[in-house]
């Protein structure tokens, strides 16, 4: 079990509770490794254990997936999740229980299934979702409030970044076909592997599945403040794909070329991005998905 030791005292308590529950439920042995740096993570992955459990959120999953990809080890382990993060968006898509005790039991009764990942032309892997533009600006703003506000930081960040946003001039192509051009500004482009973003506050694509073998591309173009406000409400409800200002496509490759903008991959921020290309890696890793009973 790979733990981010900077998660604080509450996270440590939840971790101890989950490990205790695993022992009660019949786990033979659980080795907990705390990591504070990429070097720690690499050392933790130098293990003969077949199953790795990530004790954290989307950022921790992102770090482990990228380390495994860099080492050529995505297919060498079965990965499980104990959701101890702030947002836990990928956990919500898979139906992983958010309570530590229930999530621990689900690790033992779940089924390892092949799930997809995205990889870009720099080699960075994405587990849940990529945002470019105002969506990433919202993630960056939310990070300022995460320690004090917890999950509430996500809508606060969205309000701070989005109320006066004008958007960016970008060209987006899906499987070589042009979706939007720089002629008009684009508020946000999102690539969904999981359904949720912002700690469940937003549904990037209600139909996205991490075993579909495709990227779910969602692009939104702004048409004034009130339409942006209405879009925020529909994004929360998951009804935005029917909006005329929203372009939705399924693709195996997506390319974005833009003026410098902010990018978020599983909540990890990159500034001044001007071009990226993503492709899907179908069934790239084995991930423990809870049974229907545990999900409920």
N, C-alpha and C positions, 0 to 999 in steps of 0.2 A: 504494500500500500504506500503510494507516493504522496507525501503531504508537504504542502507549502508551509514551512514553519513560521512564516510571517503573518499567518492568518489571524493571530490574536488569541486571547484566552478563551473566548466563546467557541472558536473553531477547534481548539484543543479539547475542550470539554465534549463537544459533539463527536470528535474523533474517538475519544476514549469510550464514549457510549456505544458507538458503532462497532468498535473492536470487541467490546464486551458482548454485544449482541451476536456477533459472528461466532464467538466461542460457545455461547449458549445454544446457538442454532446448529452447531456441529462442525464448524470449520476446524480442520486438523491443526493449522498453524497460520498465524498472520504476522508477517514481518513489516513493521512500519519504518519507513525511511523518510526523514525530514530533509527538505531541500531548500536552499536559499540562493542558489546560483546555477547557471548552466553546467558548471563542472560537477556540482552535487548531483544534478539530474543524470548526467552521463554515467556517474559512478553507480547511481541507483539502477540504471538500466543494464549494467554489467552483472546480470543476475541469471541464474538458471531457472527461476520461477517462470512458469508458463503463463500465469495470470497476473496482470498488473491492474491495480485499482487506483484510480486517480481520486484523491480526496481534495476536492476543490471545485471551482466553477469552470466557465468557458475558457478563461485565460490559462488555467492549469492544464485543461485538455489540449489547448492550442500548443503549449510548450512541450507536452509529452508527445503529441502527434508529430510535431516538427523534429524533435530529437530522434524519434523512431524512423522517420522518413530520411533524415540525414544519414543515419547509420544503416539504412537498408533493412530495418527490422520491423516494418509495419506488419508483415505476415508472420512474424515469429512469436507473437504473444496474443493472448486474448485480453481485451481491455474492459474494465468495468468502471463505474462511476459512483462515488459517494458525494452527492452534491452539497458542498460546503461553501460555495461561492455566493456572491451578492445577487447575480442575475439568474444563473442556472437555466439559461434558455435551452440548451441542448437537452438537458434533463427533462424539461417540460415536453419537448417534442417526442422523446422516447417513452414518456410516462414513468420515468424514474421517480419514486417517491421522494419528497423533499425532507421528510423527517428521518433523522439518522438511523433510528432503530429499524424502521420499515425498509429503508434503502439498503441497509446491511443484509436483511433477510432476502431481499429481492436479488442480491448478488448471487446467492446460493441456489435460488429457484429459477432464475432467468435462463434465457437461451442465447448462446453466442451466435450472432448473425453477421454476415458480411455487409458492412456499411460503406458508403462513398465518402470521399474527401475531394476538395478542390486543391489544385496546385497552380501557382502563377509562374510567370517566366523568370522570376528571381529564385524560385525554389521554395517559396513560402507556402505552407499547407494551411488550409482553413477547414475547421471542423463544422461550424454552425452557419456562419454568414459573413459576407463582406458588405460593407457600406462604403460608398464614395459620395462626397458632397456633404449636404446638410445632415444626413444621417450620421456620418462620422463626426461632424462638428458637434452634434448632440452627445455622442459618446465621450468626446474629449471634455465637454463641459460637465457631463455627469461625473467624470472622474474626480473633479474638484470637490464634489460633495459626497462621494461614496462613503467615506469613513464616518461622516457625521449623520447622513440621512439614510444610508443603506439603500434598499430598492427604490425608495422615493426619489433618489438622485436621478433616475432615468427620465421620468417626466419633467423634472426640474431642468435637466440638461436640454431636453427637447424644446422646452419653452424658451430657454435662454438663447439657443442657437437658431431657432426657427422663426421667431416672431417677425424679424425684419430681414430674413434671408432673401437674397435676390437670385441665388442659384449660380450655376457654372456653365460655361460653354464647353460641351463635351460631345464627342462622337462615340456612339456605342454600336458595336456590331455583334451579332449572334450567329455563329456558324458561317461567318463571312457576309451575312446579310445586314445591311444598315438598319438599325432600329430608330435612332435619333441622330440628328446632325447638330453642329455648333451654331446653326442659324438662330436658334432660340435657346434661351437658358434652360438648364435642367436642374431641378432641385436636388434630386437624389437618384443614384443607381444602386440597386441592391442585388446580391447574388445569394440565394437561399439554398442551403442544404437542409437546415431545420426550419421549422415554421416561425419561431418566436424570436423577438429581439427586445432589448430594454427591460430585462427581468419580467418578461411576460406582458409588459405594457403595450407592446406592439406585435402584430401578426404580419410579418413581412410577406409571407405567402401561405394562406391557409391550406393549400394543397401540397406544399413541399414535403418530400419524403427523402430521408438520407439513404434509401436503398433504390432510388428510381433510376440511377445511372445517368441523370441529366442535371444541369444547373437550372434552377428556376430564377429567371431574370425579371426584375421589376424596376421600371424607370418611371419617375414622376416629374412632370413639367409644371412649374407654378403658373397660376393665372390670377394673381392678386391675393391679398391677405385673407379674405374670407374663404376662398377656396382652399388655401393652405390650412386654415383652421378646421374646415370640414374634413379635409384629408387626414388630419391628425386624429380626429374622432373615428373615421372609418378605418384608419390603420390600427387603432386600438381594437376595434370590433372585428377586423379581418374582412371587411366588405369593400375595401378600396380597389381590388382588381377590376370592378365593374365601372370605375370612373373613366370618363373619356380622356382625362389627362394622364392616365396610367397606362403604360405599355407593359404587357406581360408576355414573356416568351420562355419556352423550354429550349435549351441548347446544350451542346457538348463543349463548345468553346465560346468564350465571351472576351471581347477586347474593348477597352475604354481608353480613349485619347482625349486629353483635356488640358485646359489651363491649370496651373498648379492648384491642387486641392488636398483635402485631408482624406485618408483612407483608414478604415477600421476593419481588421480581420479578427473575429472573435473577441472584439474589444481592445485589441492591441493596435495602437495608433501609429500611423506613418504619415508624416507631413510632406508637402510639396511633391505629391505624386502627379506625374504628367502622362504616363502610359503604363498599362498593365494588360496582360493577357492571361486568362484562366482556362484550364481544362479540367474536366471531371476525371477522377480516378475511381471507376466503379468497383465496389467491393474491396476497397483498399486495405481494410483492417477488420478483424473480428471483434465485435462489441457486444457485451452482455445486455440484452434487452429484456426488461421485466415481463413476467407473465401478465395476462390480462387482469387477473385478480390483484396482483401486487400493484399494477398501474392504477387500478381503481382506488 
